[in-house]
């Protein structure tokens, strides 16, 4: 018995010695501590404005709506800032050789945020709303879909057939899809009055949890099959102006938000605020109404438009009005697009050349009032702009530049009615901004068929330009399309139906506690949420043990 107890004691002692040896080895072995992301935390963002229609078909004119839609809804495809498309609700697609038929295979594992399966019925329902003559949303959204025949082949397969090739068609497949089961027997004309517009159900990574006049709270969508977000919630707080956002930062009420260019200087003085900048896939321009032969007959002469172009100092506009946040642009193709003609001479600021051109055309200041006249017509007109303070400042800088030419400009601020005035061609000249999608096809903006009911707001009816755009649409070979678009850019530069000014820069601010924020080139500001699944607040320390055997 005593011998048995002695052996137990010996075994126990050996075990203790071995355990102490292991602990001693671990204590003196190299350790690596890694800080990594963790789940949880609420990201609070301030936005200027309030939501009106949290509906992808109605959000075109309200940035707050677009921000919420970007998190709640998905399209068949998703675009990056470089014009590339990747699958979203669609898992794949095929395009016929003639560019007329598009076959989409939908994902079968997608559910709406109320648990209802997503099917081809939802796509068909959304397309039918866009095609309805009484569709109340932005006209450019529906104009293309009128050319499309949609056929549901089964629950997960859709075929779109176009009447003629449209290179930009795929860009329109990024629009958010609506849940058909939430709109029983609805007509497009009634879309504006639906409770759904403030109680949306989507397929995106976040769903709306609470909304009031002061804030909207979004929580992760448990049915979402994509990368899961780290935040336990995102909260948007609504403020009347962007200026009040800066005060909200300083009071610690919000963690991030958009910084308009006019507020950038102040934002740069705020401690613990990281600023991110990204180019936007858009350009600002001045439209000339070439159809207005009564109030602005001088716009009928290309030489007048050329002189006005020579009188524009784009660098001064960017420095004075944009505080440096812009890229010089001079043509209707983005400089980072494959269709951009880099060999074409850039538009230059040449005040002497502009003055000489106007004088040669017979325009002179005969009465000494500082304004040129010709045939009893004064070279004066109204320049429309929105009520965006930045656009108003740009318009005033241009007004001062043209005054040096003897051109009198009245800046007319029309607010949200700018789009309506453009669509109805009720303007003389207008400062606006065009957002571009993936394919660089300028057809919707400058072809003569787009004057009535389209986006050719200048009413530019140039046969040579229209033929070039038509031919490019019927060719799938990028090199051949490229040649046609190069020639189109030359025609545009000669005719100057509009003056392209600059590409805007978007600025986003977040506090340092928000980690892994990445802002790539954007089509619209709401695209900043493309990488939202990678953002995080909370972190955790993970200890890795490295053991080396000699």
SVG drawing of the C-alpha trace seen along z (x, -y; Angstrom):
<svg xmlns="http://www.w3.org/2000/svg" viewBox="-54 -105 73 107">
<polyline fill="none" stroke="black" stroke-width="0.4" points="0.0,0.0 2.8,-2.4 4.7,-1.5 1.6,-2.3 1.2,-5.7 4.9,-6.5 4.5,-5.8 1.4,-8.1 3.4,-10.9 6.3,-10.4 4.0,-10.5 2.3,-13.6 5.6,-15.3 6.8,-14.4 3.6,-15.9 4.1,-19.2 7.7,-19.4 6.7,-18.9 3.8,-21.4 6.2,-24.0 8.7,-23.3 6.1,-23.8 4.9,-27.1 8.4,-28.3 9.0,-27.4 6.0,-29.3 6.8,-32.3 10.2,-32.7 9.1,-31.8 8.6,-34.6 5.0,-35.9 3.2,-37.8 0.2,-39.8 -2.0,-40.9 -4.7,-43.5 -7.5,-42.7 -11.1,-43.8 -14.0,-42.7 -17.8,-42.7 -19.9,-45.5 -20.1,-49.2 -22.4,-51.8 -21.2,-54.0 -22.9,-57.4 -22.9,-59.5 -24.2,-63.0 -26.0,-63.9 -27.4,-67.2 -31.0,-66.8 -33.7,-64.3 -35.0,-61.2 -38.0,-61.5 -38.1,-58.3 -35.9,-55.4 -36.7,-53.7 -34.1,-53.1 -36.5,-54.1 -37.2,-57.5 -33.9,-58.5 -32.2,-60.2 -32.6,-63.7 -31.9,-63.3 -28.5,-62.4 -29.8,-61.2 -32.1,-58.8 -29.3,-57.5 -27.1,-56.9 -29.8,-54.8 -30.7,-53.0 -27.0,-52.0 -27.1,-50.1 -30.6,-48.6 -31.0,-47.6 -29.1,-45.7 -29.2,-45.7 -28.5,-42.8 -25.0,-44.1 -22.7,-46.4 -20.3,-48.9 -16.9,-50.2 -15.6,-53.7 -13.6,-52.5 -16.6,-51.3 -16.3,-47.6 -19.3,-45.5 -19.5,-42.5 -22.4,-40.2 -24.8,-41.2 -28.3,-39.8 -27.4,-38.1 -24.7,-35.4 -23.9,-35.6 -25.0,-36.9 -24.4,-36.3 -24.6,-38.7 -25.5,-37.7 -23.0,-38.5 -25.2,-41.2 -25.4,-42.9 -29.2,-42.7 -30.0,-39.9 -28.8,-39.7 -29.5,-36.5 -29.3,-36.9 -29.0,-33.9 -30.2,-35.1 -28.9,-33.9 -31.1,-31.4 -29.9,-32.0 -31.1,-35.6 -33.9,-36.6 -35.7,-39.9 -35.2,-41.4 -38.7,-40.0 -37.6,-36.4 -39.3,-36.2 -37.2,-34.6 -36.0,-36.9 -37.0,-35.7 -37.3,-36.8 -40.8,-38.1 -39.2,-41.0 -37.0,-41.9 -40.0,-41.8 -42.0,-44.0 -39.3,-46.6 -38.8,-46.8 -42.5,-47.1 -42.6,-50.1 -39.7,-51.7 -41.5,-51.2 -44.8,-52.5 -45.7,-55.8 -46.7,-57.3 -43.4,-56.4 -42.8,-59.4 -39.0,-59.0 -36.2,-60.6 -36.8,-60.4 -33.4,-59.1 -34.1,-56.0 -37.1,-55.0 -36.0,-56.2 -33.7,-53.2 -36.1,-50.6 -38.7,-51.6 -36.5,-50.0 -36.2,-46.7 -38.4,-43.6 -38.1,-41.6 -38.9,-37.9 -39.0,-35.7 -37.8,-32.2 -38.1,-30.7 -37.8,-31.8 -34.1,-32.5 -33.6,-33.4 -34.4,-36.7 -33.8,-37.6 -33.7,-41.2 -33.9,-42.0 -33.1,-45.4 -34.5,-47.0 -31.0,-48.2 -27.6,-47.9 -27.0,-50.1 -23.5,-49.8 -24.6,-51.4 -27.4,-48.9 -25.5,-47.0 -24.9,-50.1 -28.7,-50.3 -28.7,-46.9 -27.2,-48.4 -30.5,-50.0 -32.0,-48.6 -34.7,-45.9 -38.0,-46.3 -39.9,-43.4 -43.0,-42.7 -44.8,-41.1 -44.8,-44.5 -46.7,-46.3 -49.8,-44.3 -51.7,-45.7 -49.8,-49.0 -49.6,-51.4 -46.5,-53.4 -48.4,-56.7 -49.1,-55.7 -45.5,-55.0 -44.8,-58.3 -47.5,-57.8 -46.5,-54.3 -45.6,-53.8 -42.8,-51.6 -40.8,-54.7 -40.1,-55.3 -40.5,-51.6 -38.3,-49.9 -37.5,-46.2 -34.5,-45.4 -31.8,-42.7 -28.8,-44.7 -26.4,-44.2 -28.4,-46.6 -32.1,-47.0 -33.9,-49.9 -34.7,-49.5 -36.0,-52.9 -36.6,-56.2 -37.7,-59.6 -37.4,-63.2 -34.0,-63.3 -32.3,-60.0 -32.5,-56.6 -31.0,-53.5 -29.9,-50.5 -29.0,-47.1 -27.3,-44.2 -29.6,-42.1 -29.6,-38.5 -30.5,-37.2 -27.7,-38.8 -25.3,-36.3 -22.4,-38.6 -19.6,-39.7 -21.1,-40.4 -20.6,-44.0 -18.7,-44.5 -20.9,-47.3 -23.9,-46.3 -25.7,-49.4 -25.3,-52.4 -27.1,-55.6 -27.7,-58.5 -28.4,-61.8 -30.1,-64.5 -29.0,-68.1 -30.4,-71.1 -27.0,-72.1 -23.5,-70.8 -22.2,-73.6 -24.0,-72.1 -22.3,-68.8 -19.0,-70.4 -20.4,-71.6 -21.7,-68.1 -18.2,-66.7 -16.8,-69.0 -19.5,-68.2 -18.8,-64.5 -22.3,-63.7 -21.2,-62.0 -18.2,-60.0 -18.3,-60.7 -19.9,-62.4 -19.5,-64.1 -17.5,-67.4 -18.6,-69.8 -15.8,-71.6 -16.8,-75.0 -16.4,-73.5 -13.1,-71.8 -10.8,-74.5 -12.7,-74.4 -12.7,-70.6 -8.9,-70.5 -8.6,-72.4 -10.6,-69.9 -8.4,-67.6 -8.9,-63.8 -10.7,-63.9 -9.4,-61.8 -10.2,-63.2 -10.5,-60.9 -10.6,-62.1 -11.9,-60.4 -12.5,-61.4 -16.1,-61.3 -17.2,-59.8 -18.9,-63.0 -18.1,-66.4 -19.5,-69.9 -20.4,-71.8 -22.2,-74.7 -25.1,-73.9 -26.0,-76.3 -29.6,-76.2 -29.1,-76.0 -32.9,-75.9 -33.5,-79.3 -33.3,-81.5 -35.2,-84.4 -33.6,-85.2 -30.1,-84.0 -29.8,-83.9 -26.0,-84.3 -25.6,-80.8 -26.5,-79.6 -22.9,-80.6 -20.2,-78.0 -17.6,-80.8 -19.4,-82.6 -19.4,-79.4 -15.8,-78.9 -15.0,-82.4 -16.8,-81.8 -14.8,-78.6 -11.5,-80.4 -12.7,-82.9 -13.0,-80.1 -10.0,-79.8 -10.7,-76.3 -7.7,-76.5 -9.1,-79.7 -12.5,-78.0 -10.9,-75.1 -8.7,-77.4 -11.3,-80.0 -14.6,-78.2 -13.5,-74.6 -10.6,-75.3 -8.5,-73.0 -10.9,-70.1 -11.3,-69.4 -9.6,-68.1 -9.5,-70.2 -11.8,-68.6 -12.6,-69.8 -14.5,-67.0 -17.5,-64.8 -15.4,-61.7 -13.7,-61.1 -9.9,-61.4 -9.5,-57.9 -11.8,-56.2 -10.5,-54.0 -12.4,-56.2 -10.6,-59.5 -8.5,-61.0 -5.4,-62.0 -3.8,-63.2 -6.4,-65.8 -5.2,-69.3 -6.8,-70.4 -9.1,-73.4 -7.0,-76.4 -7.7,-79.7 -6.8,-82.4 -8.4,-85.8 -6.7,-87.5 -7.9,-84.8 -11.5,-85.1 -11.5,-88.9 -10.2,-88.8 -12.7,-86.1 -15.7,-88.2 -14.3,-91.3 -13.9,-89.6 -17.5,-88.4 -18.6,-92.0 -19.3,-92.1 -18.1,-95.3 -18.9,-97.6 -20.2,-100.6 -21.8,-102.5 -19.1,-102.0 -21.2,-100.1 -18.8,-97.1 -21.1,-94.8 -20.6,-93.9 -23.4,-94.4 -24.1,-93.4 -27.1,-94.2 -28.8,-95.8 -28.4,-92.6 -26.4,-92.7 -24.2,-89.8 -26.0,-89.1 -27.8,-86.0 -28.8,-84.2 -26.8,-81.4 -28.9,-78.9 -27.6,-77.0 -28.8,-75.0 -28.8,-76.5 -25.7,-74.4 -23.4,-77.1 -20.5,-75.6 -22.3,-75.8 -23.3,-79.3 -19.7,-80.2 -18.5,-78.5 -21.2,-80.5 -20.0,-83.8 -16.4,-83.1 -17.4,-82.3 -19.6,-85.5 -16.5,-87.5 -14.3,-85.8 -16.8,-86.4 -17.2,-90.0 -13.6,-90.5 -14.8,-89.6 -17.6,-92.1 -20.2,-89.4 -22.8,-90.2 -24.1,-87.2 -26.9,-87.1 -26.6,-84.2 -30.1,-82.7 -30.4,-80.4 -33.3,-78.0 -32.6,-75.3 -34.2,-71.9 -36.1,-73.1 -32.8,-73.1 -33.4,-69.5 -37.0,-70.4 -35.8,-73.5 -33.2,-71.5 -35.6,-68.7 -38.0,-71.4 -35.2,-73.3 -36.3,-76.4 -32.9,-78.2 -30.3,-80.1 -27.2,-78.7 -27.1,-76.4 -24.4,-75.1 -25.0,-71.5 -23.2,-68.2 -23.4,-64.9 -22.8,-61.6 -21.4,-58.9 -21.6,-55.2 -19.3,-52.5 -19.4,-52.5 -18.4,-55.9 -21.1,-55.9 -22.1,-59.6 -25.2,-58.8 -27.8,-59.5 -26.3,-63.0 -25.5,-64.3 -27.4,-62.4 -30.0,-64.4 -32.7,-61.8 -32.2,-62.7 -33.3,-66.3 -37.0,-65.6 -37.4,-63.6 -33.8,-62.8 -30.7,-64.3 -29.4,-66.3 -30.3,-69.5 -28.3,-71.7 -30.6,-70.6 -27.4,-69.9 -28.5,-68.6 -25.3,-67.8 -25.6,-65.1 -21.9,-64.2 -21.8,-63.7 -25.0,-61.7 -23.7,-59.4 -20.5,-58.7 -22.5,-57.8 -24.8,-55.6 -22.0,-53.7 -20.2,-53.2 -23.3,-51.7 -23.4,-49.0 -19.8,-47.9 -18.7,-45.6 -14.9,-45.9 -13.5,-48.4 -10.7,-49.5 -13.2,-50.5 -15.5,-52.2 -12.5,-54.0 -11.7,-55.5 -15.3,-56.8 -15.3,-58.3 -12.0,-60.1 -13.6,-61.6 -16.7,-62.6 -14.5,-64.4 -13.0,-66.5 -16.4,-67.4 -17.6,-68.3 -14.5,-70.6 -15.2,-72.3 -18.9,-72.8 -18.8,-73.5 -22.5,-72.7 -21.4,-72.9 -18.3,-73.8 -17.0,-71.0 -15.3,-72.5 -14.0,-70.0 -14.3,-66.6 -15.3,-67.1 -13.5,-65.6 -15.5,-64.0 -14.3,-64.4 -15.3,-62.1 -14.4,-62.6 -14.3,-60.1 -12.9,-60.0 -9.7,-57.8 -11.7,-55.2 -13.4,-54.1 -10.8,-51.7 -10.1,-50.4 -12.1,-53.0 -11.3,-52.9 -12.7,-55.4 -12.1,-54.3 -13.2,-56.3 -16.9,-56.9 -19.8,-57.1 -21.8,-58.9 -21.1,-59.8 -23.2,-56.9 -20.7,-54.5 -18.5,-55.2 -20.4,-52.3 -19.1,-49.7 -16.5,-48.7 -18.7,-49.1 -18.2,-45.4 -14.5,-46.1 -15.0,-49.1 -14.9,-48.5 -14.7,-50.3 -14.0,-47.6 -10.7,-45.6 -9.5,-42.6 -6.0,-41.3 -5.0,-37.9 -1.9,-36.2 0.0,-33.9 2.7,-31.6 5.7,-30.9 7.7,-27.8 11.0,-26.9 12.5,-23.4 16.2,-23.4"/>
</svg>
